[in-house]
Amino acid sequence: MSAFPISTLKISQLARLLRETRTNAGLTQQQVADAIDLRVLIYGRIERAGMIPAEHTLRSICAVLTLDYEAVVASMRDDECVMH
């Protein structure tokens, strides 16, 4: 369960951010999933906006992808989406 309320649009924005950041880093879903000890099936669902990650999972994903967790969460609460 998510640690914060999030709209469908924000879920899609988060999924896109994670997917684009991962691919720009040259990483596969499997590599990210392995790095955070998560099944690739679950990570794929997060990237397809089919699942909202738990707080600790999102923190781990952000660490692997070198995203600022606090900025990502803030963007999901506000009308912005953090892209780098």
Backbone as XML, in Angstrom:
<?xml version="1.0"?>
<chain id="A" units="angstrom">
  <residue number="1" name="MET">
    <atom name="N" x="0.838" y="-1.181" z="0.000"/>
    <atom name="CA" x="0.000" y="0.000" z="0.000"/>
    <atom name="C" x="0.880" y="1.241" z="0.000"/>
  </residue>
  <residue number="2" name="SER">
    <atom name="N" x="0.416" y="2.248" z="-0.687"/>
    <atom name="CA" x="1.154" y="3.489" z="-0.822"/>
    <atom name="C" x="1.155" y="4.269" z="0.490"/>
  </residue>
  <residue number="3" name="ALA">
    <atom name="N" x="2.238" y="4.998" z="0.712"/>
    <atom name="CA" x="2.357" y="5.822" z="1.908"/>
    <atom name="C" x="1.739" y="7.195" z="1.704"/>
  </residue>
  <residue number="4" name="PHE">
    <atom name="N" x="1.238" y="7.473" z="0.509"/>
    <atom name="CA" x="0.688" y="8.787" z="0.215"/>
    <atom name="C" x="-0.421" y="8.649" z="-0.811"/>
  </residue>
  <residue number="5" name="PRO">
    <atom name="N" x="-1.430" y="9.524" z="-0.732"/>
    <atom name="CA" x="-2.496" y="9.475" z="-1.731"/>
    <atom name="C" x="-1.952" y="9.915" z="-3.085"/>
  </residue>
  <residue number="6" name="ILE">
    <atom name="N" x="-2.421" y="9.267" z="-4.148"/>
    <atom name="CA" x="-1.886" y="9.580" z="-5.467"/>
    <atom name="C" x="-2.963" y="9.330" z="-6.517"/>
  </residue>
  <residue number="7" name="SER">
    <atom name="N" x="-3.075" y="10.240" z="-7.470"/>
    <atom name="CA" x="-4.071" y="10.108" z="-8.523"/>
    <atom name="C" x="-3.562" y="9.185" z="-9.624"/>
  </residue>
  <residue number="8" name="THR">
    <atom name="N" x="-4.458" y="8.769" z="-10.483"/>
    <atom name="CA" x="-4.083" y="7.927" z="-11.624"/>
    <atom name="C" x="-3.076" y="8.639" z="-12.511"/>
  </residue>
  <residue number="9" name="LEU">
    <atom name="N" x="-3.268" y="9.928" z="-12.723"/>
    <atom name="CA" x="-2.332" y="10.707" z="-13.530"/>
    <atom name="C" x="-0.943" y="10.698" z="-12.897"/>
  </residue>
  <residue number="10" name="LYS">
    <atom name="N" x="-0.881" y="10.880" z="-11.599"/>
    <atom name="CA" x="0.407" y="10.898" z="-10.912"/>
    <atom name="C" x="1.080" y="9.529" z="-10.966"/>
  </residue>
  <residue number="11" name="ILE">
    <atom name="N" x="0.298" y="8.464" z="-10.888"/>
    <atom name="CA" x="0.862" y="7.119" z="-11.007"/>
    <atom name="C" x="1.524" y="6.976" z="-12.375"/>
  </residue>
  <residue number="12" name="SER">
    <atom name="N" x="0.849" y="7.439" z="-13.407"/>
    <atom name="CA" x="1.402" y="7.375" z="-14.766"/>
    <atom name="C" x="2.664" y="8.213" z="-14.892"/>
  </residue>
  <residue number="13" name="GLN">
    <atom name="N" x="2.671" y="9.397" z="-14.269"/>
    <atom name="CA" x="3.852" y="10.255" z="-14.312"/>
    <atom name="C" x="5.028" y="9.597" z="-13.589"/>
  </residue>
  <residue number="14" name="LEU">
    <atom name="N" x="4.756" y="8.994" z="-12.448"/>
    <atom name="CA" x="5.804" y="8.299" z="-11.707"/>
    <atom name="C" x="6.357" y="7.145" z="-12.539"/>
  </residue>
  <residue number="15" name="ALA">
    <atom name="N" x="5.473" y="6.370" z="-13.129"/>
    <atom name="CA" x="5.895" y="5.228" z="-13.944"/>
    <atom name="C" x="6.781" y="5.696" z="-15.099"/>
  </residue>
  <residue number="16" name="ARG">
    <atom name="N" x="6.367" y="6.761" z="-15.763"/>
    <atom name="CA" x="7.151" y="7.296" z="-16.879"/>
    <atom name="C" x="8.517" y="7.786" z="-16.407"/>
  </residue>
  <residue number="17" name="LEU">
    <atom name="N" x="8.541" y="8.488" z="-15.279"/>
    <atom name="CA" x="9.802" y="8.970" z="-14.722"/>
    <atom name="C" x="10.752" y="7.811" z="-14.442"/>
  </residue>
  <residue number="18" name="LEU">
    <atom name="N" x="10.259" y="6.774" z="-13.790"/>
    <atom name="CA" x="11.103" y="5.630" z="-13.453"/>
    <atom name="C" x="11.606" y="4.931" z="-14.710"/>
  </residue>
  <residue number="19" name="ARG">
    <atom name="N" x="10.714" y="4.711" z="-15.653"/>
    <atom name="CA" x="11.085" y="4.027" z="-16.899"/>
    <atom name="C" x="12.123" y="4.835" z="-17.686"/>
  </residue>
  <residue number="20" name="GLU">
    <atom name="N" x="11.871" y="6.135" z="-17.861"/>
    <atom name="CA" x="12.796" y="6.973" z="-18.630"/>
    <atom name="C" x="14.150" y="7.106" z="-17.937"/>
  </residue>
  <residue number="21" name="THR">
    <atom name="N" x="14.124" y="7.248" z="-16.625"/>
    <atom name="CA" x="15.382" y="7.366" z="-15.889"/>
    <atom name="C" x="16.181" y="6.063" z="-15.993"/>
  </residue>
  <residue number="22" name="ARG">
    <atom name="N" x="15.491" y="4.944" z="-15.848"/>
    <atom name="CA" x="16.163" y="3.646" z="-15.949"/>
    <atom name="C" x="16.772" y="3.438" z="-17.328"/>
  </residue>
  <residue number="23" name="THR">
    <atom name="N" x="15.991" y="3.696" z="-18.373"/>
    <atom name="CA" x="16.501" y="3.456" z="-19.722"/>
    <atom name="C" x="17.630" y="4.430" z="-20.062"/>
  </residue>
  <residue number="24" name="ASN">
    <atom name="N" x="17.522" y="5.682" z="-19.605"/>
    <atom name="CA" x="18.599" y="6.653" z="-19.828"/>
    <atom name="C" x="19.891" y="6.238" z="-19.112"/>
  </residue>
  <residue number="25" name="ALA">
    <atom name="N" x="19.738" y="5.508" z="-18.015"/>
    <atom name="CA" x="20.906" y="5.023" z="-17.270"/>
    <atom name="C" x="21.466" y="3.734" z="-17.881"/>
  </residue>
  <residue number="26" name="GLY">
    <atom name="N" x="20.773" y="3.205" z="-18.886"/>
    <atom name="CA" x="21.230" y="1.983" z="-19.530"/>
    <atom name="C" x="20.993" y="0.731" z="-18.706"/>
  </residue>
  <residue number="27" name="LEU">
    <atom name="N" x="20.014" y="0.791" z="-17.826"/>
    <atom name="CA" x="19.699" y="-0.346" z="-16.960"/>
    <atom name="C" x="18.463" y="-1.082" z="-17.463"/>
  </residue>
  <residue number="28" name="THR">
    <atom name="N" x="18.406" y="-2.362" z="-17.188"/>
    <atom name="CA" x="17.214" y="-3.156" z="-17.493"/>
    <atom name="C" x="16.323" y="-3.195" z="-16.256"/>
  </residue>
  <residue number="29" name="GLN">
    <atom name="N" x="15.077" y="-3.573" z="-16.462"/>
    <atom name="CA" x="14.191" y="-3.768" z="-15.315"/>
    <atom name="C" x="14.773" y="-4.815" z="-14.378"/>
  </residue>
  <residue number="30" name="GLN">
    <atom name="N" x="15.342" y="-5.856" z="-14.939"/>
    <atom name="CA" x="15.927" y="-6.928" z="-14.129"/>
    <atom name="C" x="17.047" y="-6.398" z="-13.245"/>
  </residue>
  <residue number="31" name="GLN">
    <atom name="N" x="17.885" y="-5.534" z="-13.782"/>
    <atom name="CA" x="18.999" y="-4.984" z="-13.003"/>
    <atom name="C" x="18.495" y="-4.141" z="-11.837"/>
  </residue>
  <residue number="32" name="VAL">
    <atom name="N" x="17.493" y="-3.329" z="-12.086"/>
    <atom name="CA" x="16.942" y="-2.502" z="-11.005"/>
    <atom name="C" x="16.275" y="-3.395" z="-9.969"/>
  </residue>
  <residue number="33" name="ALA">
    <atom name="N" x="15.481" y="-4.337" z="-10.431"/>
    <atom name="CA" x="14.790" y="-5.250" z="-9.513"/>
    <atom name="C" x="15.789" y="-6.019" z="-8.656"/>
  </residue>
  <residue number="34" name="ASP">
    <atom name="N" x="16.845" y="-6.532" z="-9.271"/>
    <atom name="CA" x="17.871" y="-7.259" z="-8.513"/>
    <atom name="C" x="18.540" y="-6.366" z="-7.483"/>
  </residue>
  <residue number="35" name="ALA">
    <atom name="N" x="18.810" y="-5.121" z="-7.850"/>
    <atom name="CA" x="19.495" y="-4.188" z="-6.955"/>
    <atom name="C" x="18.683" y="-3.871" z="-5.707"/>
  </residue>
  <residue number="36" name="ILE">
    <atom name="N" x="17.359" y="-3.963" z="-5.818"/>
    <atom name="CA" x="16.513" y="-3.638" z="-4.663"/>
    <atom name="C" x="15.831" y="-4.876" z="-4.087"/>
  </residue>
  <residue number="37" name="ASP">
    <atom name="N" x="16.263" y="-6.050" z="-4.561"/>
    <atom name="CA" x="15.735" y="-7.319" z="-4.070"/>
    <atom name="C" x="14.213" y="-7.405" z="-4.240"/>
  </residue>
  <residue number="38" name="LEU">
    <atom name="N" x="13.788" y="-7.143" z="-5.477"/>
    <atom name="CA" x="12.366" y="-7.162" z="-5.826"/>
    <atom name="C" x="12.201" y="-8.032" z="-7.058"/>
  </residue>
  <residue number="39" name="ARG">
    <atom name="N" x="11.118" y="-8.752" z="-7.140"/>
    <atom name="CA" x="10.867" y="-9.551" z="-8.333"/>
    <atom name="C" x="10.660" y="-8.620" z="-9.525"/>
  </residue>
  <residue number="40" name="VAL">
    <atom name="N" x="11.252" y="-8.980" z="-10.661"/>
    <atom name="CA" x="11.154" y="-8.142" z="-11.857"/>
    <atom name="C" x="9.701" y="-7.971" z="-12.282"/>
  </residue>
  <residue number="41" name="LEU">
    <atom name="N" x="8.868" y="-8.945" z="-12.056"/>
    <atom name="CA" x="7.438" y="-8.842" z="-12.365"/>
    <atom name="C" x="6.811" y="-7.665" z="-11.613"/>
  </residue>
  <residue number="42" name="ILE">
    <atom name="N" x="7.161" y="-7.534" z="-10.366"/>
    <atom name="CA" x="6.622" y="-6.439" z="-9.538"/>
    <atom name="C" x="7.185" y="-5.101" z="-10.016"/>
  </residue>
  <residue number="43" name="TYR">
    <atom name="N" x="8.493" y="-5.059" z="-10.274"/>
    <atom name="CA" x="9.079" y="-3.805" z="-10.749"/>
    <atom name="C" x="8.447" y="-3.390" z="-12.073"/>
  </residue>
  <residue number="44" name="GLY">
    <atom name="N" x="8.224" y="-4.330" z="-12.954"/>
    <atom name="CA" x="7.578" y="-4.038" z="-14.234"/>
    <atom name="C" x="6.191" y="-3.450" z="-14.048"/>
  </residue>
  <residue number="45" name="ARG">
    <atom name="N" x="5.452" y="-3.981" z="-13.091"/>
    <atom name="CA" x="4.112" y="-3.438" z="-12.805"/>
    <atom name="C" x="4.198" y="-1.989" z="-12.339"/>
  </residue>
  <residue number="46" name="ILE">
    <atom name="N" x="5.211" y="-1.669" z="-11.550"/>
    <atom name="CA" x="5.396" y="-0.287" z="-11.089"/>
    <atom name="C" x="5.665" y="0.616" z="-12.283"/>
  </residue>
  <residue number="47" name="GLU">
    <atom name="N" x="6.530" y="0.173" z="-13.192"/>
    <atom name="CA" x="6.863" y="0.981" z="-14.373"/>
    <atom name="C" x="5.708" y="1.096" z="-15.362"/>
  </residue>
  <residue number="48" name="ARG">
    <atom name="N" x="4.774" y="0.179" z="-15.316"/>
    <atom name="CA" x="3.600" y="0.248" z="-16.201"/>
    <atom name="C" x="2.409" y="0.912" z="-15.514"/>
  </residue>
  <residue number="49" name="ALA">
    <atom name="N" x="2.638" y="1.487" z="-14.361"/>
    <atom name="CA" x="1.596" y="2.180" z="-13.588"/>
    <atom name="C" x="0.509" y="1.220" z="-13.137"/>
  </residue>
  <residue number="50" name="GLY">
    <atom name="N" x="0.868" y="-0.044" z="-12.978"/>
    <atom name="CA" x="-0.095" y="-1.038" z="-12.507"/>
    <atom name="C" x="-0.012" y="-1.282" z="-11.023"/>
  </residue>
  <residue number="51" name="MET">
    <atom name="N" x="0.921" y="-0.594" z="-10.375"/>
    <atom name="CA" x="1.117" y="-0.795" z="-8.941"/>
    <atom name="C" x="1.806" y="0.432" z="-8.368"/>
  </residue>
  <residue number="52" name="ILE">
    <atom name="N" x="1.365" y="0.861" z="-7.205"/>
    <atom name="CA" x="2.000" y="1.969" z="-6.501"/>
    <atom name="C" x="3.008" y="1.363" z="-5.529"/>
  </residue>
  <residue number="53" name="PRO">
    <atom name="N" x="4.274" y="1.760" z="-5.620"/>
    <atom name="CA" x="5.269" y="1.164" z="-4.722"/>
    <atom name="C" x="5.091" y="1.635" z="-3.284"/>
  </residue>
  <residue number="54" name="ALA">
    <atom name="N" x="5.427" y="0.752" z="-2.358"/>
    <atom name="CA" x="5.467" y="1.133" z="-0.949"/>
    <atom name="C" x="6.590" y="2.157" z="-0.762"/>
  </residue>
  <residue number="55" name="GLU">
    <atom name="N" x="6.528" y="2.908" z="0.308"/>
    <atom name="CA" x="7.529" y="3.954" z="0.552"/>
    <atom name="C" x="8.950" y="3.401" z="0.505"/>
  </residue>
  <residue number="56" name="HIS">
    <atom name="N" x="9.204" y="2.300" z="1.208"/>
    <atom name="CA" x="10.569" y="1.768" z="1.241"/>
    <atom name="C" x="11.011" y="1.282" z="-0.137"/>
  </residue>
  <residue number="57" name="THR">
    <atom name="N" x="10.090" y="0.780" z="-0.924"/>
    <atom name="CA" x="10.419" y="0.338" z="-2.275"/>
    <atom name="C" x="10.759" y="1.529" z="-3.155"/>
  </residue>
  <residue number="58" name="LEU">
    <atom name="N" x="9.953" y="2.581" z="-3.077"/>
    <atom name="CA" x="10.230" y="3.773" z="-3.874"/>
    <atom name="C" x="11.552" y="4.406" z="-3.462"/>
  </residue>
  <residue number="59" name="ARG">
    <atom name="N" x="11.836" y="4.429" z="-2.172"/>
    <atom name="CA" x="13.133" y="4.954" z="-1.708"/>
    <atom name="C" x="14.283" y="4.155" z="-2.335"/>
  </residue>
  <residue number="60" name="SER">
    <atom name="N" x="14.149" y="2.844" z="-2.351"/>
    <atom name="CA" x="15.196" y="1.986" z="-2.913"/>
    <atom name="C" x="15.346" y="2.207" z="-4.410"/>
  </residue>
  <residue number="61" name="ILE">
    <atom name="N" x="14.226" y="2.310" z="-5.110"/>
    <atom name="CA" x="14.274" y="2.554" z="-6.556"/>
    <atom name="C" x="14.956" y="3.889" z="-6.831"/>
  </residue>
  <residue number="62" name="CYS">
    <atom name="N" x="14.577" y="4.908" z="-6.087"/>
    <atom name="CA" x="15.188" y="6.232" z="-6.276"/>
    <atom name="C" x="16.690" y="6.178" z="-6.032"/>
  </residue>
  <residue number="63" name="ALA">
    <atom name="N" x="17.116" y="5.429" z="-5.039"/>
    <atom name="CA" x="18.548" y="5.318" z="-4.750"/>
    <atom name="C" x="19.280" y="4.679" z="-5.923"/>
  </residue>
  <residue number="64" name="VAL">
    <atom name="N" x="18.731" y="3.611" z="-6.464"/>
    <atom name="CA" x="19.371" y="2.925" z="-7.593"/>
    <atom name="C" x="19.411" y="3.831" z="-8.821"/>
  </residue>
  <residue number="65" name="LEU">
    <atom name="N" x="18.336" y="4.572" z="-9.044"/>
    <atom name="CA" x="18.242" y="5.424" z="-10.233"/>
    <atom name="C" x="18.811" y="6.827" z="-10.002"/>
  </residue>
  <residue number="66" name="THR">
    <atom name="N" x="19.363" y="7.054" z="-8.841"/>
    <atom name="CA" x="19.911" y="8.354" z="-8.423"/>
    <atom name="C" x="18.902" y="9.496" z="-8.597"/>
  </residue>
  <residue number="67" name="LEU">
    <atom name="N" x="17.695" y="9.226" z="-8.151"/>
    <atom name="CA" x="16.641" y="10.240" z="-8.104"/>
    <atom name="C" x="16.507" y="10.723" z="-6.663"/>
  </residue>
  <residue number="68" name="ASP">
    <atom name="N" x="16.140" y="11.963" z="-6.482"/>
    <atom name="CA" x="15.900" y="12.521" z="-5.154"/>
    <atom name="C" x="14.506" y="12.074" z="-4.695"/>
  </residue>
  <residue number="69" name="TYR">
    <atom name="N" x="14.476" y="11.179" z="-3.730"/>
    <atom name="CA" x="13.205" y="10.631" z="-3.247"/>
    <atom name="C" x="12.239" y="11.734" z="-2.813"/>
  </residue>
  <residue number="70" name="GLU">
    <atom name="N" x="12.724" y="12.675" z="-2.029"/>
    <atom name="CA" x="11.849" y="13.742" z="-1.524"/>
    <atom name="C" x="11.255" y="14.559" z="-2.673"/>
  </residue>
  <residue number="71" name="ALA">
    <atom name="N" x="12.047" y="14.829" z="-3.699"/>
    <atom name="CA" x="11.557" y="15.582" z="-4.855"/>
    <atom name="C" x="10.523" y="14.774" z="-5.630"/>
  </residue>
  <residue number="72" name="VAL">
    <atom name="N" x="10.744" y="13.479" z="-5.753"/>
    <atom name="CA" x="9.787" y="12.619" z="-6.457"/>
    <atom name="C" x="8.458" y="12.611" z="-5.713"/>
  </residue>
  <residue number="73" name="VAL">
    <atom name="N" x="8.502" y="12.429" z="-4.406"/>
    <atom name="CA" x="7.270" y="12.407" z="-3.606"/>
    <atom name="C" x="6.577" y="13.763" z="-3.670"/>
  </residue>
  <residue number="74" name="ALA">
    <atom name="N" x="7.344" y="14.841" z="-3.567"/>
    <atom name="CA" x="6.749" y="16.183" z="-3.643"/>
    <atom name="C" x="6.063" y="16.391" z="-4.986"/>
  </residue>
  <residue number="75" name="SER">
    <atom name="N" x="6.666" y="15.892" z="-6.050"/>
    <atom name="CA" x="6.069" y="16.072" z="-7.376"/>
    <atom name="C" x="4.754" y="15.314" z="-7.504"/>
  </residue>
  <residue number="76" name="MET">
    <atom name="N" x="4.620" y="14.235" z="-6.766"/>
    <atom name="CA" x="3.379" y="13.466" z="-6.824"/>
    <atom name="C" x="2.285" y="14.122" z="-5.994"/>
  </residue>
  <residue number="77" name="ARG">
    <atom name="N" x="2.667" y="14.974" z="-5.076"/>
    <atom name="CA" x="1.689" y="15.701" z="-4.275"/>
    <atom name="C" x="1.285" y="17.010" z="-4.927"/>
  </residue>
  <residue number="78" name="ASP">
    <atom name="N" x="2.198" y="17.581" z="-5.719"/>
    <atom name="CA" x="1.959" y="18.861" z="-6.353"/>
    <atom name="C" x="1.571" y="18.650" z="-7.827"/>
  </residue>
  <residue number="79" name="ASP">
    <atom name="N" x="1.573" y="19.717" z="-8.580"/>
    <atom name="CA" x="1.224" y="19.661" z="-10.002"/>
    <atom name="C" x="2.453" y="19.570" z="-10.891"/>
  </residue>
  <residue number="80" name="GLU">
    <atom name="N" x="3.541" y="19.075" z="-10.362"/>
    <atom name="CA" x="4.750" y="18.962" z="-11.154"/>
    <atom name="C" x="5.200" y="17.514" z="-11.172"/>
  </residue>
  <residue number="81" name="CYS">
    <atom name="N" x="6.044" y="17.210" z="-12.087"/>
    <atom name="CA" x="6.659" y="15.887" z="-12.123"/>
    <atom name="C" x="8.152" y="16.095" z="-12.320"/>
  </residue>
  <residue number="82" name="VAL">
    <atom name="N" x="8.940" y="15.498" z="-11.464"/>
    <atom name="CA" x="10.385" y="15.667" z="-11.497"/>
    <atom name="C" x="10.962" y="14.845" z="-12.642"/>
  </residue>
  <residue number="83" name="MET">
    <atom name="N" x="11.565" y="15.521" z="-13.587"/>
    <atom name="CA" x="12.259" y="14.842" z="-14.671"/>
    <atom name="C" x="13.662" y="15.417" z="-14.703"/>
  </residue>
  <residue number="84" name="HIS">
    <atom name="N" x="14.630" y="14.592" z="-15.004"/>
    <atom name="CA" x="15.992" y="15.139" z="-15.104"/>
    <atom name="C" x="16.642" y="14.692" z="-16.372"/>
  </residue>
</chain>
